[in-house]
Amino acid sequence: MSLFAPLHEHCIFRTREKAETHALVANELSDHFLRWHGERIDTRLCKLDTARLSLYSLQYGSEVSIYPEVYDQFSLVHFSLNGGIEVAADGDTDKVAQGRVLVSTPRKNINLRWSHDSEQLILRLPHDLSCKVARALDQPSLHETMLRTPGLLLPEETSVFWRSQLSAFVALEGVRTALRVSSRGSAMLKRVSLCFYCSSFLLCQ
């Protein structure tokens, strides 16, 4: 059983239509222009939602190019669960291979090229929350570094650690949803945020 099965069980839509794919993904993440490089379309979007953070699993089933609008007061943390993507932001280009993590905070422009087999786990991180966590760590420079870095590619060993934190969060949310009782979810969310900033700090040293 996949570590991320609880996330995959929360599929909010699946479609084989180009126009519907664009409209539904834009509504959840960010408005964008979408170019298809193949005819096989099998888009699936899954979501775990909490009070402050949203975690998505997104697949297109085809190679695509995505040109989003610059993100408004949030960053997207991409984890390549399967396949990979190429991200060009503000003149810098990063290849996010399977198993790697990229924190995306473009200021001017961004485009993404997804491989046909790519599945991305995407964490939508509000900047007010990231600022609060950085101050709690007494490391406000971490938030500032993220804001001025369009693409923050985490090292391989840190990506492995990030994956373990995501899988723990997904498992916890799966249990909470199944039992429909209160849990230590908010504490885990804080831990996920702290781990993200610890990862960023390791990269910036």
N, C-alpha and C positions, 0 to 999 in steps of 0.2 A: 504494500500500500504506500502511495506517495506521501511524503511528509507534508505536502501542500494540498492533500485531498480535501480538507475542510474548506479551503478557499475555492477549489474547483467545484465543490458542491453548491456554491452560491453564485451560479451563473445568472447574470441579470439580462443577458441577451445572446443569441446566436443567430447569424444571418449569412446568406450567400448573395446579398444584394449590395452593390457598391454604394448607392445613394444612402441606403439605410445605415450601412457601416459608418459612413462619414457623420451623419447626423447624430447617431447614438454615442459615438466616441467623443465627438466635439462637446456634447452635452455633459459628459462625465469628466473629461480632462481639460481640454483647451480647444478653442476653435482653430482650424487648420485647413490647409489644402492637401489633398491626398491623391497621389498618383500611383496607379497600379502598373506593375511590370509583368503581370501574368494574368491568366484568365481563371485560375482556380481560386475561388473566394470562399473562405470558411472562417468567418470572423467570430471569435468567442471572447466575451468579456465577463470576468468574474470579479466579485467585490466583497471585501469585508470592511464594514464601516463602523467607526467609533465616533465619540464626541469630537475628537480633534484630528484624527488621522484616518485616511482612506488607503487601503491596500488593494491593488488590482492585479489580475492576471489577464494579459491581452495577447491574442494571437490573430493574425490575419489569414494565414494559410497560403499566402502568396508573397512574393517580393514586392515591397512598396517603398515609396519615398513620401515622407511626411514633412510638411512645412508649417509648423505651428506659429500662432501669434506668440510674442514674447509673454512669458508667464507673469501673471499679475499677483504679486505678493506671495508667491509660493515657489518652491523648487520641486523637481521630480527626481526621485532616486530610482534609477533603473538597475535591476538585477537580471542578467541574462540567464534564465533558467534553462532554456534550450535555444540552440542557434546563437546568433549574435546580431548586433546592430552597429552601424557607423553613425557617429554624431558629430556634426559640424556646427559650432556655435561661436559667434563673434570672431571668426577667422581661425579658430583652433579646431582640429579634427582628432577624434578619439575612436578607436575600434574597441567595442565592448564585447569581448569574446564570451562564449559560454562559461558561466561561473564567475564572471567579473561584475563589479559594481561601479556605476557612474552617477555622481550627483550633478544634475543639470540645472544651471541658473543663468540662462542667457540674458543679456541686457539689450542687444541690438537685433540679432537674428539667429535662427536655428533651423537646421533640417536634419532629418534622420532617415537612414536607409536600413530597412529591415530585410534580413534574409527570409526565404520562403518558409523555413522551419523555425523561425524565431518565436519564442514565448518569453515575454518580459513580465517580471513582477515589478510593479511600479508603485512606489510610496509617494503620496502627495503630501508634502511637508510645508505647512504654512510658516511664513517668516516670523510671525509674532511668537509662534511656539518655539521655533529654533532659537530665536533671540533669548527667550525665557530660559531655555535649557542651558544655553551657553553661559548665561549669567549665574545660573545655579551651580555650574561647574567652576565658577570663578575664572572662566576662559572666554571673555567676550570676543576675543580676536578670532575664535573659531567661526562664529557667525559672520564676522566681517570678511574673513577669508572666503567663505562660501559665496557671499554676495559679489565679490570681485573676481571670482573664478568661474568662467562660463561652463567648464567641464572638469569636474574633480574625479579623476579615475583612481579608485582605491587599489592598493597593492593586492596581489593574489592572496596572501595569508590573511589580510584584513577582510577580503571578500568572503573567504570561508567563514570567518567569525560572524560577519553580517548575515550570511545565509542561515547560520545556526540560530541567530536571534529572530530572524523572520519566521523560521519554522516553529520556534517555541511560541511566538506570538500567535501564529495561525492555529497551532494545536490548542492553545488556551482559549482562543475565541471559539473554536469548534466545540469544545467541551461546554463553554458557557452557553452557547446557542442551543446545544442539544438538551441541556438540563434546564435551560430557562431560569437560572438563578443567578444572583449577583456573584461576582468573582473578584479575583485580584487583577482584573484586566487593566485598571488604571495604573496600577503599580508596574505591570508588564510594559505598558505603553511608555511610561517614564524610563524604564530600563532600556527599551528599544532606542529611544531618543538619546539616552546617555551613551549607548554603545555606538550610535551613529557619530556622535561628536568625538568620542574617543578614537574612532577609526579615522575621522578627518584630521584629528590632532596628530596621529601617527604619520599620516601622509605629509603633513605640513612641516614636520621637523627637519 
